[in-house]
Amino acid sequence: MRVLTPATSSDARSPRAGDIDHQMMQHAIMLAHQAAERDEVPVGAVVYRGDQIISEGFNLRECDSDPTAHAEVIAVRAAAKRLGEWRLTDCTLAVTLEPCPMCAGALVNARLGRLVYGASDPKAGAVRTLYTLCNDSRLNHSVEVVGGVCAYECGRLLKDFFKQKRAQRQAARRK
Amino acid sequence: MRVLTPATSSDARSPRAGDIDHQMMQHAIMLAHQAAERDEVPVGAVVYRGDQIISEGFNLRECDSDPTAHAEVIAVRAAAKRLGEWRLTDCTLAVTLEPCPMCAGALVNARLGRLVYGASDPKAGAVRTLYTLCNDSRLNHSVEVVGGVCAYECGRLLKDFFKQKRAQRQAARRK
C-alpha cells in the first residue's frame, strides 16, 4: 500500500534553507543575545545578499523608547540606507522570531526577496501563524518564506529570557 | 411603520470625530502637501494629545531611501522620542490615508489610543479594507478607529498626484 505523506519542509518544491541561511541565523541568534544583555526581548535579525552581510539589528524598543525598534525594522532600515535604495528585492532577512504585523508589512514594503525565520510566534506571528502578510496576492509584493530554521534554539532563547523575568518579578515581590 | 436604519457614522455608540480631529486632519493634509512638493506620495500624519501636537510626519520613502518612512511611522517614532516612552496610549494619530499593514501594526505596537484616518486605501488598507489589524482581539492591543474624516479632500490629493505623475510619464514618452 502506498501512503501519501503531506508536503514537509523537505519537499523539493518548497523553498529551503541553505548553509548560508543557517550561518546567518546563527549570527542573528548572536545578535538576539546582545538584546538580552540590554534587558530587551531577545530577537535578532540580519539582512544579507549571497554570503555578504548588509546590515544587522536587534530589538531595542525599551532602550530607544521606540515602538518600531524591532530587529527586522532596524535591519531593513540600515540595509536600505547602506544600499541607497529602499527596494531590497535581491536580499534575504534572517530573524530569530516570526515577524509581527508591523515587521511583516515592512518586509512587503521593502520588496524583500526572501525571509528566513526561526521560532513561530503564537501571539503576533503575521507570516504564517495569525496572518500570511508576506504572501497575500492582494498586496503588491510577495516574499519567499522559509520558517523554522534553528527554531528550537531561537525559541529557547525567548523562553529562558521570560523565565528569568518571571523569577526576578517573584523575587522582587518576596522582598 | 417603524423603519430600522443601519448604524452610520452618526450612531452615538460609534467613535466620532470631534472638532480637534478635523483640525488635526487639516494639519495632516498640509503635511501631505509637503510630501507632494518633494515628489513623494502625499500622505501626512499628526500625533496629538488633547489639542497639543506631539509630532508630525509625512511620507519620505524616496527622499530617505527608507521603505519604512511612511507618515505614520515617522510621526509615531517622533512622538515616542519626544515623550521618552514607547507607549502612546493617551495619544491620537490623524493620517490622511488608511494605514498599510506595516503602519497599522506599528500603531498596535505603540499601544496607540485612537486613530483618525481620511481616505480608504483599496490596495493596502489594513484598518478596515483588507485587514482589521487595529481591532484584532488576538493581538495585545486594540486601537479606537474613526475613518473617513475629510476623506474627499485626502483622496483628491492622492488622485491629483497620480494623475500628474501619469501625465508626466506620457509627456516623457512623447519626447
Chai-1 contact restraints between the chains, C-beta under 6 A:
chainA,res_idxA,chainB,res_idxB,connection_type,confidence,min_distance_angstrom,max_distance_angstrom,comment,restraint_id
A,R61,B,W86,contact,1.0,0.0,6.0,A-B,restraint_1
A,S65,B,A80,contact,1.0,0.0,6.0,A-B,restraint_2
A,S65,B,G84,contact,1.0,0.0,6.0,A-B,restraint_3
A,S65,B,E85,contact,1.0,0.0,6.0,A-B,restraint_4
A,S65,B,W86,contact,1.0,0.0,6.0,A-B,restraint_5
A,D66,B,R77,contact,1.0,0.0,6.0,A-B,restraint_6
A,D66,B,A80,contact,1.0,0.0,6.0,A-B,restraint_7
A,D66,B,W86,contact,1.0,0.0,6.0,A-B,restraint_8
A,P67,B,A80,contact,1.0,0.0,6.0,A-B,restraint_9
A,P67,B,W86,contact,1.0,0.0,6.0,A-B,restraint_10
A,P67,B,N109,contact,1.0,0.0,6.0,A-B,restraint_11
A,P67,B,A110,contact,1.0,0.0,6.0,A-B,restraint_12
A,T68,B,V73,contact,1.0,0.0,6.0,A-B,restraint_13
A,T68,B,R77,contact,1.0,0.0,6.0,A-B,restraint_14
A,T68,B,A106,contact,1.0,0.0,6.0,A-B,restraint_15
A,V73,B,T68,contact,1.0,0.0,6.0,A-B,restraint_16
A,R77,B,D66,contact,1.0,0.0,6.0,A-B,restraint_17
A,R77,B,T68,contact,1.0,0.0,6.0,A-B,restraint_18
A,A80,B,S65,contact,1.0,0.0,6.0,A-B,restraint_19
A,A80,B,D66,contact,1.0,0.0,6.0,A-B,restraint_20
A,A80,B,P67,contact,1.0,0.0,6.0,A-B,restraint_21
A,G84,B,S65,contact,1.0,0.0,6.0,A-B,restraint_22
A,E85,B,S65,contact,1.0,0.0,6.0,A-B,restraint_23
A,W86,B,R61,contact,1.0,0.0,6.0,A-B,restraint_24
A,W86,B,S65,contact,1.0,0.0,6.0,A-B,restraint_25
A,W86,B,D66,contact,1.0,0.0,6.0,A-B,restraint_26
A,W86,B,P67,contact,1.0,0.0,6.0,A-B,restraint_27
A,C100,B,G105,contact,1.0,0.0,6.0,A-B,restraint_28
A,P101,B,P101,contact,1.0,0.0,6.0,A-B,restraint_29
A,P101,B,G105,contact,1.0,0.0,6.0,A-B,restraint_30
A,P101,B,L133,contact,1.0,0.0,6.0,A-B,restraint_31
A,M102,B,M102,contact,1.0,0.0,6.0,A-B,restraint_32
A,M102,B,G105,contact,1.0,0.0,6.0,A-B,restraint_33
A,M102,B,A106,contact,1.0,0.0,6.0,A-B,restraint_34
A,M102,B,N109,contact,1.0,0.0,6.0,A-B,restraint_35
A,G105,B,C100,contact,1.0,0.0,6.0,A-B,restraint_36
A,G105,B,P101,contact,1.0,0.0,6.0,A-B,restraint_37
A,G105,B,M102,contact,1.0,0.0,6.0,A-B,restraint_38
A,G105,B,G105,contact,1.0,0.0,6.0,A-B,restraint_39
A,A106,B,T68,contact,1.0,0.0,6.0,A-B,restraint_40
A,A106,B,M102,contact,1.0,0.0,6.0,A-B,restraint_41
A,N109,B,P67,contact,1.0,0.0,6.0,A-B,restraint_42
A,N109,B,M102,contact,1.0,0.0,6.0,A-B,restraint_43
A,A110,B,P67,contact,1.0,0.0,6.0,A-B,restraint_44
A,L130,B,R138,contact,1.0,0.0,6.0,A-B,restraint_45
A,L133,B,P101,contact,1.0,0.0,6.0,A-B,restraint_46
A,R138,B,L130,contact,1.0,0.0,6.0,A-B,restraint_47
